Structure formats: structure tokens, C-alpha cells
Amino acid sequence: MAPGSEPSSIKLFNAPKIKDNATVRKELAQACRALDWYRIGVNDGIFNHVSALARAREGNGNVILLVPYGVLWKDVTAECLVAIDTETGKVVEGKAHLTKTDIGLHLTTYRRRPECTAVFHCHPTYATTLCCLEDFEVRCISVSCIEIINEISYDRGFSDASKDYGREFDRWFDKLGDNNRILMMGNHGVMTIGGSVAKSFDLMVALEQACRTQITAMTTGAKLKEISQARCERFNGLLEEAYSDHAQMHLEAFDNLMPSCTS
């Protein structure tokens, strides 16, 4: 059985405090630009989408911030983001075009995984390549895998969501389960969710790096040398202890590289 394919128990998450509107806008715009900077095919033109929960700009309650359809990630700014109501999906901040998948996927995410405050659905080059193989699976063969190997669920089918988006998005979350934060989607792409923009961003980068190493190693034709489960757990524990805030630091490292993303 693939790691994480059938979670047996629900992890106890401490639901993070939802941040103020301006902070989340800055972080989400910066994450988009950072992923574009990596040049790993994550943004795939205008066809991928990300979102994050934030406090409403005016009044009480929360909103879901999204990148408008048609905007390249290298051009995303804090102010261009659109906010929708968490219950109705209606635009409440900004004016821009959103697709049914933009609205439907993200409403489903925060309904099905209430501990989550950010979701990235992308088609990164190497992770998507792996998803196009029969019986694909991320193998723990490099340090990049250790952080994520027990966070991955797999959807090895491929379904046309055009007729019933709601049912399809619920199917995705049935596959993801209650534990894991990464979904590998057959013939499609990947999704990462997390308790912050930084965590979802960091998981996406780590996943693509792991898949790039695996695909490259597979091209040699030699047998893959895997890291044992016990060693993965020990090393991951050391990483969490030494770099407990590494995801936020990873995102913030792009402050000076892309100062315009705050405008």
C-alpha cells in the first residue's frame, strides 16, 4: 500500500489563527511569484489556481482570496487578488473573472479540511510526469522526500469533472483523506494544503524537487536506492526540531527578490 493512501486515524491539528487580510494578500502574491521564480512549471500559464483564507477586509468574518483567472503568476500583486464569501462563493472584494473550478475547489477545500488555510492546485513538470505513469508513487530516495513522504495520498484514476464539479472535488478529498496534505492526481497534477500559505507553498516546492530527483534517477535505468521508513522518521524528527519555522522563512526569503509583490 502506498504511504498515506488510506489514513487510519485523524491527526490532531491545531487550527491556526486566520491572519489579517493585508498579510495574507502579501503572502499569497509572494508565493505565486516565488513559484514562478523557481521555473519548475508549477504555474502552467494561467491554468493553475491557489487560495488562502483571510479576515475580511471590511466587517466581520473570513473570505477566500484567489488569483483572478487570466493573470500570470509573475504578475500577481496583493491588490489584484479577489475575495469570495466562504459560504456562497460570491465575490465580495475586487472585480475579476473566476472560473467554476476556482470557486468550487476552494469552497470544498475549506469545508472538507477546516484546519486548512491555504490550497495550491498545480501542474508542476516532474510531479505531473510521475502522475502520468502506471501505478505511480513517490519513492523516498532523497532528502527532499523525507519531509513529505508520509503526507501523500494518491488518486490514480482520471475523471472528467466538467459535468459535476462538486462531486469530483469531493472525490478528490475522499482520496486525500483526513490526514494528508498532498494529493497526487493521475494524468492531471497535484494539490497541497496547509495551515498557512507558507506551508502549502513549501510542500509544493519540496514535492516537485523530490519528483524531479526521482524522474532523473529513473532515466539511468539503475535500481533506486530507497531510504528506510525508520530513517525517514528519525531524520524528519530532527528536521522538525531544527527547522520548525522553515516554511515561513522559505517564503519570506523572497521578500528582497520580489519587493513589488506587496503592491
C-alpha positions in Angstrom: 0.0 0.0 0.0 1.3 3.5 -0.9 2.2 5.7 2.1 -0.8 7.7 3.1 -3.3 6.1 0.7 -5.6 5.0 3.4 -5.1 7.1 6.6 -6.1 5.0 9.6 -6.6 7.9 12.1 -7.1 11.6 12.1 -4.2 13.8 13.1 -4.8 16.4 15.7 -4.3 19.7 14.1 -4.1 23.0 15.9 -6.2 25.2 13.6 -4.0 28.3 13.1 -5.4 31.8 13.7 -6.6 33.2 10.4 -4.4 36.2 9.5 -5.5 39.7 8.6 -6.4 40.5 5.0 -3.4 42.6 4.1 -0.9 40.0 5.4 -2.5 37.1 3.6 -2.7 39.1 0.4 1.0 39.8 0.5 1.9 36.2 1.3 -0.3 34.7 -1.4 1.1 37.1 -4.0 4.6 36.4 -2.9 4.1 32.6 -3.1 2.8 32.9 -6.7 5.8 34.9 -7.7 8.2 32.7 -5.8 6.9 29.6 -7.6 7.3 31.4 -10.9 10.9 32.2 -9.9 11.6 28.5 -9.4 10.9 27.9 -13.1 9.6 24.4 -12.4 6.5 24.7 -14.4 4.3 25.0 -11.3 2.3 27.9 -12.6 1.5 26.4 -16.0 0.4 29.7 -17.6 -3.0 30.8 -16.2 -4.4 27.4 -15.6 -3.5 26.6 -12.0 -5.0 28.2 -9.0 -4.3 28.9 -5.4 -6.2 30.4 -2.5 -5.9 31.3 1.2 -8.3 32.2 4.0 -8.1 35.7 5.4 -10.0 38.0 7.6 -12.5 40.1 5.7 -11.1 43.5 4.6 -14.3 45.1 6.0 -16.7 43.8 8.6 -16.6 40.5 10.4 -15.9 37.0 9.2 -13.5 35.4 6.8 -13.0 35.4 3.0 -11.2 33.2 0.5 -8.6 35.1 -1.5 -7.9 33.8 -5.1 -5.8 34.8 -8.1 -8.1 36.1 -10.9 -8.3 33.8 -13.9 -6.1 35.1 -16.7 -3.3 36.6 -14.5 0.2 35.2 -14.9 1.8 34.3 -11.5 4.7 36.5 -12.2 2.3 39.5 -12.3 0.3 38.7 -9.2 0.1 41.5 -6.7 -1.6 41.7 -3.3 -4.2 44.1 -4.6 -5.2 42.1 -7.7 -6.4 39.2 -5.6 -10.2 38.6 -5.5 -12.1 37.6 -2.3 -15.1 35.4 -2.3 -17.6 34.7 0.5 -16.8 31.4 2.3 -20.4 30.2 2.2 -21.8 31.5 -1.1 -18.8 31.8 -3.3 -19.8 35.3 -4.4 -17.2 37.9 -5.0 -17.0 40.3 -2.1 -13.7 42.0 -2.6 -12.4 43.1 -6.0 -13.7 42.6 -9.5 -12.3 39.9 -11.8 -13.2 36.7 -13.6 -13.2 33.5 -11.7 -14.0 30.0 -13.1 -16.2 27.3 -11.6 -13.2 25.3 -10.7 -11.6 28.3 -8.9 -14.7 28.7 -6.7 -15.8 25.1 -6.4 -12.4 23.6 -5.4 -11.6 26.1 -2.8 -15.0 26.1 -1.2 -14.8 22.4 -1.0 -11.3 22.5 0.5 -12.2 24.7 3.5 -15.4 22.7 4.0 -13.7 19.3 4.0 -10.5 20.3 5.8 -11.3 23.1 8.2 -7.8 23.1 9.7 -6.5 24.2 6.3 -6.0 27.9 5.4 -4.3 27.6 2.0 -4.5 25.3 -1.0 -2.4 25.1 -4.1 -3.5 23.1 -7.2 -0.8 23.0 -9.8 0.7 21.0 -12.7 4.4 21.1 -12.0 6.5 19.4 -14.6 8.1 16.5 -12.8 5.3 15.7 -10.4 2.8 15.7 -13.2 5.1 13.5 -15.3 5.2 11.0 -12.5 1.4 11.1 -12.3 1.3 10.0 -15.9 2.9 6.7 -15.2 1.1 3.4 -14.4 0.9 2.8 -10.6 2.9 5.9 -9.9 4.3 6.5 -6.5 6.8 8.9 -4.9 9.8 6.9 -3.7 11.8 8.0 -0.7 15.2 8.2 -2.3 16.4 11.7 -1.4 16.4 14.2 1.4 13.6 16.2 -0.4 11.3 13.2 0.1 11.7 12.9 3.8 9.5 15.8 4.8 6.7 14.8 2.5 6.7 11.0 2.1 4.1 10.4 4.8 1.9 13.3 3.7 1.0 11.9 0.2 -2.3 10.4 -1.0 -2.9 9.1 -4.5 -5.7 9.3 -7.0 -4.6 7.0 -9.8 -7.8 7.4 -11.8 -8.8 10.3 -14.0 -12.3 11.7 -14.1 -13.9 14.4 -16.2 -15.2 17.0 -13.7 -16.9 19.1 -16.3 -20.4 17.6 -15.7 -20.4 17.7 -11.9 -17.6 19.7 -10.3 -19.0 19.3 -6.8 -19.0 15.6 -6.9 -15.5 15.5 -8.4 -14.0 17.8 -5.8 -15.5 15.7 -3.0 -14.0 12.6 -4.7 -10.6 14.3 -4.5 -10.9 14.9 -0.8 -12.1 11.3 -0.3 -8.9 10.3 -1.8 -6.8 12.8 0.2 -8.4 11.6 3.4 -8.3 13.3 6.8 -4.6 13.1 7.4 -2.5 14.0 4.4 -1.7 17.3 2.8 -0.6 16.3 -0.7 -2.7 14.7 -3.4 -1.0 13.2 -6.5 -3.7 13.1 -9.2 -3.4 10.6 -12.1 -2.9 12.2 -15.5 -3.5 15.6 -14.0 -1.3 17.3 -11.4 -1.0 17.8 -7.7 -2.6 19.6 -4.8 -1.1 20.7 -1.5 -3.0 22.1 1.5 -1.7 23.5 4.7 -2.3 25.6 7.8 -0.6 28.6 6.2 0.3 30.0 2.7 3.9 29.3 3.5 3.3 25.6 4.4 1.3 24.9 1.2 4.0 26.7 -0.8 6.8 24.8 0.8 5.1 21.5 0.3 4.7 22.2 -3.4 8.3 23.0 -3.8 9.5 20.0 -1.8 7.2 17.7 -3.8 8.4 18.9 -7.2 12.1 18.7 -6.1 11.5 15.1 -4.9 9.8 14.1 -8.2 12.5 15.8 -10.2 15.1 13.7 -8.5 13.1 10.5 -8.9 12.4 11.0 -12.6 16.0 11.9 -13.2 17.2 8.8 -11.3 14.8 6.6 -13.2 16.3 7.7 -16.5 19.5 6.0 -15.6 17.8 2.6 -15.6 19.5 1.6 -12.4 17.7 0.4 -9.3 16.5 3.1 -7.0 18.1 3.2 -3.5 15.4 3.9 -1.0 15.7 5.4 2.5 14.1 3.1 5.1 10.9 4.2 6.9 12.7 4.2 10.2 15.5 6.5 9.0 12.9 8.8 7.4 11.1 9.2 10.7 14.2 9.8 12.7 15.5 12.4 10.2 12.2 14.1 9.8 12.0 14.5 13.6 15.4 16.2 13.6 14.3 18.5 10.8 11.2 19.5 12.6 13.2 20.2 15.7 15.9 22.2 14.0 13.8 24.0 11.4 10.3 24.3 12.9 9.6 27.6 11.1 11.4 26.8 7.9 8.3 27.1 5.7 7.7 30.7 6.7 11.3 31.5 6.4 11.4 29.9 2.9 8.6 32.2 1.8 10.0 35.3 3.4 13.3 34.7 1.7 11.7 36.1 -1.4 11.0 39.5 0.2 14.0 41.2 -1.3 13.9 39.4 -4.6 10.3 40.4 -5.3 9.5 43.6 -3.4 6.8 44.6 -6.0 4.6 41.7 -4.9 3.4 43.8 -2.0 1.9 46.5 -4.2 
